Amino acid sequence: MTRWEYHIINIRSENYRLDPNAVHHLNELGAEGWELLSITSVNFKSGATDNIAMVFKRPTTGEG
């Protein structure tokens, strides 16, 4: 059975777009085996989309 580990990052958007510099961080996560599972707004009070949460997953190595 595959076991998963999860990683969450929060990114702030400006003017309805994500910072293009975030691409470097996202590419690093991909190189480490992380796969984007979901993306959602986390500003529940106002419903704005200026705070974004990205959830990633990857198989665990079974160690640790």
C-alpha positions in Angstrom: 0.0 0.0 0.0 1.4 3.4 -0.9 1.8 5.9 2.0 1.8 9.6 1.3 3.3 12.6 3.0 1.9 16.1 2.5 3.4 19.6 2.3 1.4 22.9 2.4 2.7 26.3 1.3 0.9 29.6 1.5 1.4 32.1 -1.3 0.1 35.7 -1.4 -1.3 36.9 -4.7 -1.1 40.5 -5.8 -3.4 42.1 -8.4 -5.1 38.7 -9.0 -2.0 36.9 -10.0 0.7 34.8 -8.3 4.3 36.1 -8.0 6.2 34.9 -11.1 9.2 34.3 -8.8 7.2 31.5 -7.1 7.9 29.3 -10.2 11.4 28.6 -8.9 10.1 27.3 -5.6 7.4 25.3 -7.3 10.0 23.7 -9.7 12.2 22.8 -6.7 9.2 21.0 -5.1 8.6 19.1 -8.3 12.2 18.1 -8.5 11.9 16.7 -5.0 9.0 14.6 -6.0 6.1 16.8 -4.8 2.9 16.8 -6.8 0.4 19.6 -6.6 -2.8 18.0 -5.1 -5.0 21.1 -4.6 -5.0 24.9 -4.5 -7.5 27.0 -2.6 -8.2 30.4 -1.2 -7.6 30.6 2.5 -9.1 34.0 3.2 -12.3 32.6 4.4 -13.5 35.8 6.2 -13.7 38.0 3.2 -13.7 35.3 0.4 -10.9 37.2 -1.3 -8.3 35.2 -3.2 -5.2 37.1 -2.0 -4.0 34.2 0.1 -3.6 30.9 -1.6 -2.8 27.5 0.0 -1.2 24.8 -2.2 -1.2 21.2 -0.9 1.4 18.8 -2.3 1.8 15.1 -1.8 4.5 12.5 -2.6 5.0 8.9 -1.7 6.9 8.3 1.5 10.1 6.3 1.5 8.9 4.2 4.3 11.8 5.4 6.4 11.7 7.4 9.6 
